[in-house]
């Protein structure tokens, strides 16, 4: 009967999951927008609300007036549940009652005549007419004005709550059940005992159930995130030996897969610049920002070509960017573990993987969104370094290495096509390959030295065969050897260096601050000899790359994205330093055990602090995401209400251009040849990429038809605009009212 134990254990786990998931769906926490707080903190976006006020009644109470059209949007709400209800407490205020209309995703579904007193309306929202991940709830009413108050007033509101209705999600039950069964079978096939398979699957199912209980709207569906978690767990079974290590990789993979739900997700407006170049490329305009203007306003050629492929396949580039971000991040996790395992052993490879999975810098620019090329580029860099380290190991064993070096050159070329910093890593790799294993007897014997090092040609040749044609094409197409963004972002001298130092220190704090010195622990014994190993190569990359980041002044994005490619390298060096320190205590058993206990406490504390680092910029990330929503609506308005001859000047150059498909003047010069080369006396003191300004050039030479009012401060004062422009109010597709400067007819 022993053969019955295993299927009973697995079936019992799956039954427990199904029962637990069913119980979870009975109690769903409502999402509340605190309208009576001075600062509304919510993952929802809204428009049409005025400042908090106090009604002079007995007792007094707090409320907010709305305009004639109020709407609240919960991004990705329909990824968390298919149906919602809303509870809203409101009053029409003093004066004659006016009919109000409730709308769900711009579709009216109820009308009523509110009274002066407050009342709670409990509404069941109809499902969207078209597949739509975002939930938008709106209230429309004829506005009125109080004596002495110029504001158009709609309703008085105090409370707004959204409720997910209980539902059955067969796809969620199915993927967890099937994934667990497959993972169990894979673990058994790879030599795990019944207890090991049980130890792997049980914690994962518990984690999935907890995450199901706290399911929040996120860019990816629950089933998709579970699927990525199982992929990471399955890869861990192949890479790791031992139940604990396999479970560790599975848990770290789950953290990365679900991070876009656990913390706020976001999408950078700059990602839409690449989307727009890819869009114009497919429309036949060429790889340009504006048709007829050959300006290279991107630094990620290969990534832009990937986006073009996504658009050509009629896929959603936004959803793809979130999905691919998880893929690149999991690739970095597994690569880090693999390299760490080979260099340091399984346990310390797991420690390095822990540092990677808990880095909010990496998560913020991969699994949590961003939409940029950061994680893809980081994966290419770490893959190239991994292949080079493999080459070093085989060279020591006297095995053929040219094929390995060739693959390193190809991957570094792809990395250089993705980010220009790939050229720096290539140069450092060539330098290391030349001086690595350098023999003193070869000084003065150049011919012998070159004969022994001629294998490096296998690294250089494929790189140059890819990069040289690209640079020739770039010059022939754009007339420049360097991208336009280089001129728009660089400069500032010492001021930029000071900004870069602050940027680097901010990142260093996330990796342990002063504890980063542990990364040098691997050099304590026989440091000269160890400089000639993989440690010296990684230290060379980290130190010179960091110097480059300091010199260029860092970046304006939260999370220090320029350091993301260095996170896996620092993780391995930190693990190496810790391993060296722990091994130094082996001679005394009691000290050794104490050191191991302290190490476990240190890793737990570090992971907790690293993951909670996101609190520093959570509010800013949500604000950036809301800005992209507003700019998307401006772009749609341009597409709906303007002709192809009309244009718009913007300081956010991504979403408006992508959705508007009109001539767009980038006022900070990333996509404008003239502005990028303007000399600024204050260069190096402002946000990177947002320092160049040329208001006279924008108004008098580019002569945009429209300028969003929210960027009025780009100009010295409003009189610059009032001479040729007038303010108009536009209504977007979502009913949002925005002010625009419109050029007067000549």
ABEGO torsion letter per residue (X at the ends): XAAAAAAAAAAAAAAAAAAAAAAAAABBBBBBBBAABABBBBABBBBGBBBBBBBBBOBBBBBBBBBABBBBBBBGAAAABABBBBBBBBBAEBEBBBBBBBBBGGBBABBBBBBABBBBBBBBBBBBABBBABBBBBBBBBBBBBBGBABBBBBBBABBBBBBBBBBBAAAAAAAAAAAAAAAAAAAAAGBBAAAAAAAAAAAAAAAAAAAAABBBBABBAAAAAAAAAAAAAAAAAABBEAAAAAAAAAAAAAAAAAAAABBBBBBAAAAAAAAAAAAAAAGAEBBABBGBBBBABABAAAAAAAAAAAAAGBBAAAAAAAAAAAAAAAAAAAAAAAAAAAAEAAAAAAAAAAAAABAAAAAABAAEGGBAAAAAAAAAAAAAAAAAAAAAAAAAGBBAAAAAAAAAAAAAAAAAABAAAAAAAAAAAAAAAABGBBAAABGBAAAAAAAAAAAAAAAAAAAAAAAAAAAAAAAAAGBABBAAAAAABEGEAAAAAAAAAAAAAAAAAAGEAAAAAAAAAAABGAAAAAABAAAAAAAAAAAAAAAAAAAGEBABBGGAAAAAAAAAAAAAAAAAAAAAAAAAAABAAAAAAAAAAAAAAAAAAAAAAAAAAAAAAAAAAAAAAAAAAAAAAAAAAAAABBAABBBBBABABAAAAAAGBBBBBAAGAABAAAAABBBAABGABBBGAABBBAAAAAAAAGBABBBAAAAAABABAAAAAAABBBBBBBBAAGBBBBBBBBBBX
